[in-house]
Amino acid sequence: MKPANLLKTSLLGISACAALLLATYQDAAAHCDTLDGPVVQDARKAIQAREVTPVLKWVKAKDEKAVRAAFQKALASGAKNREAAETAFFGTLVKIHRAGEGAPYTGLKPAGAVEPAVAEADKALASGSADALVKLISDDVAAGIRKRYEHAAAAYTHKDESVAQGREFVEAYVEFTHYVERLHQLAAGKGAHAEHAEQGESKKQPKHHKQTNHSGH
């Protein structure tokens, strides 16, 4: 393969990985948008107890004032408008929470609008065991790898018989290798959440002055 084509393929691969990782982060964060998600669950408890503290962990310190104001507004509503006022509070809280994560807010989602893996993750925390979650993810990952491997392996045996068959192999190869690469990055803690945290930490680090190179090179 020519260097230019190799570079182009590599860049496309990197772009695809980045796009998937970003989508993974956004999908995971979107769990907080649902009416049965952990943010709204804590908001319901806060309203029932008439105590805002349970929801403050979901927002940055700088946003506490806005959350407290929205909470008091919900508590002050009359019985006739209580449901609408509480829903408005949920929306405000979730919007502020997602803004703190650097994620967009597109409105509250209905209960049940959660990916199976995320729902299982919540169950794992509630039950004290991750066994069912591990099995769910492991089974899906194994099936995904085998499916792409078998496709690439079948095409591999005919890759040099014609240009068309060679291109079929390359397409299957790219899908297979990019898939396992993304999985490994996530498993190794190099997914979007980890990158987001690292970026936040890097902003906190003091800037060092660039050292002058006196070697003359």
KOLLO-844037 format. One record per residue (C-alpha): x, y, z. Coordinates in steps of 0.5 Angstrom, whole numbers. Layout:
SITE     px     py     pz
SITE      X      Y      Z
...
***
This chain:
SITE     px     py     pz
SITE      0      0      0
SITE      3      7     -2
SITE      5     11      4
SITE     -1     17      2
SITE     -6     11      2
SITE     -4      8      9
SITE     -4     15     12
SITE    -11     16      9
SITE    -13      9     12
SITE    -10     11     19
SITE    -13     17     19
SITE    -20     14     18
SITE    -19      9     23
SITE    -17     14     28
SITE    -23     18     26
SITE    -28     12     27
SITE    -25     11     34
SITE    -26     18     36
SITE    -33     18     34
SITE    -35     12     37
SITE    -32     13     44
SITE    -35     20     44
SITE    -42     17     42
SITE    -41     12     48
SITE    -39     18     53
SITE    -46     21     50
SITE    -50     15     51
SITE    -48     14     58
SITE    -49     21     60
SITE    -56     21     57
SITE    -58     16     62
SITE    -58     22     67
SITE    -64     24     62
SITE    -69     19     64
SITE    -74     20     69
SITE    -72     13     72
SITE    -65     15     72
SITE    -61     16     78
SITE    -61     24     78
SITE    -69     24     78
SITE    -69     19     83
SITE    -65     23     88
SITE    -69     29     86
SITE    -76     25     88
SITE    -73     23     95
SITE    -70     30     96
SITE    -77     33     94
SITE    -81     28     99
SITE    -76     29    105
SITE    -76     37    103
SITE    -68     37    103
SITE    -64     39     97
SITE    -58     36    100
SITE    -59     29     96
SITE    -58     32     89
SITE    -52     37     90
SITE    -47     31     89
SITE    -50     31     82
SITE    -48     39     80
SITE    -41     43     81
SITE    -41     47     87
SITE    -41     53     83
SITE    -48     51     81
SITE    -51     50     87
SITE    -55     56     88
SITE    -59     55     82
SITE    -61     48     84
SITE    -63     51     91
SITE    -67     56     88
SITE    -70     51     83
SITE    -72     46     89
SITE    -75     52     93
SITE    -79     54     87
SITE    -82     47     86
SITE    -83     46     94
SITE    -87     53     94
SITE    -92     50     88
SITE    -99     49     90
SITE   -102     42     90
SITE   -105     44     83
SITE    -99     45     80
SITE    -94     41     84
SITE    -93     36     78
SITE    -91     41     73
SITE    -87     44     78
SITE    -83     38     80
SITE    -82     36     73
SITE    -79     43     72
SITE    -74     42     77
SITE    -72     35     75
SITE    -71     38     68
SITE    -67     44     71
SITE    -63     39     75
SITE    -61     35     69
SITE    -59     40     65
SITE    -54     43     70
SITE    -52     36     71
SITE    -50     35     64
SITE    -47     42     63
SITE    -42     40     68
SITE    -40     34     64
SITE    -40     38     58
SITE    -46     34     55
SITE    -52     37     51
SITE    -59     37     54
SITE    -65     35     50
SITE    -70     34     55
SITE    -72     29     60
SITE    -73     22     57
SITE    -79     17     59
SITE    -78     12     64
SITE    -75      6     61
SITE    -71      9     56
SITE    -64      6     58
SITE    -59      2     55
SITE    -59     -6     58
SITE    -52     -5     60
SITE    -53      1     64
SITE    -60     -2     67
SITE    -56     -8     69
SITE    -50     -3     72
SITE    -55      0     76
SITE    -58     -7     78
SITE    -51     -9     80
SITE    -50     -3     85
SITE    -56     -4     88
SITE    -55    -12     89
SITE    -48    -11     91
SITE    -46    -16     85
SITE    -43    -15     78
SITE    -44    -22     76
SITE    -50    -21     71
SITE    -47    -15     68
SITE    -40    -18     67
SITE    -44    -24     63
SITE    -48    -19     59
SITE    -42    -15     57
SITE    -38    -21     56
SITE    -43    -25     52
SITE    -44    -19     47
SITE    -37    -18     46
SITE    -35    -25     45
SITE    -41    -25     40
SITE    -38    -19     36
SITE    -31    -21     36
SITE    -33    -28     33
SITE    -38    -25     28
SITE    -32    -20     25
SITE    -27    -25     26
SITE    -31    -30     22
SITE    -32    -25     16
SITE    -25    -23     16
SITE    -22    -30     16
SITE    -27    -32     10
SITE    -25    -26      6
SITE    -17    -27      8
SITE    -17    -34      4
SITE    -19    -31     -2
SITE    -16    -24     -2
SITE    -11    -25     -7
SITE    -15    -28    -12
SITE    -18    -22    -15
SITE    -18    -14    -14
SITE    -25    -15    -12
SITE    -24    -20     -7
SITE    -18    -17     -4
SITE    -22    -10     -3
SITE    -28    -15      1
SITE    -22    -17      5
SITE    -20    -10      7
SITE    -27     -8      9
SITE    -28    -14     13
SITE    -21    -13     16
SITE    -21     -6     18
SITE    -28     -7     21
SITE    -25    -13     25
SITE    -19     -9     27
SITE    -22     -3     29
SITE    -27     -6     33
SITE    -22    -10     37
SITE    -18     -4     38
SITE    -24      0     41
SITE    -26     -5     45
SITE    -19     -6     48
SITE    -18      2     49
SITE    -25      2     53
SITE    -22     -4     57
SITE    -16     -1     58
SITE    -19      5     61
SITE    -18      9     55
SITE    -25     11     53
SITE    -29     18     53
SITE    -30     18     61
SITE    -23     17     62
SITE    -20     22     57
SITE    -25     27     60
SITE    -23     26     67
SITE    -15     27     64
SITE    -17     33     61
SITE    -20     36     67
SITE    -14     34     71
SITE     -9     37     66
SITE    -13     44     66
SITE    -11     44     74
SITE     -4     42     73
SITE      1     49     73
SITE      4     51     66
SITE     11     50     66
SITE     16     54     62
SITE     19     51     56
SITE     26     50     57
SITE     31     53     52
SITE     35     48     48
SITE     42     50     48
SITE     45     44     44
SITE     44     48     38
SITE     40     42     35
***
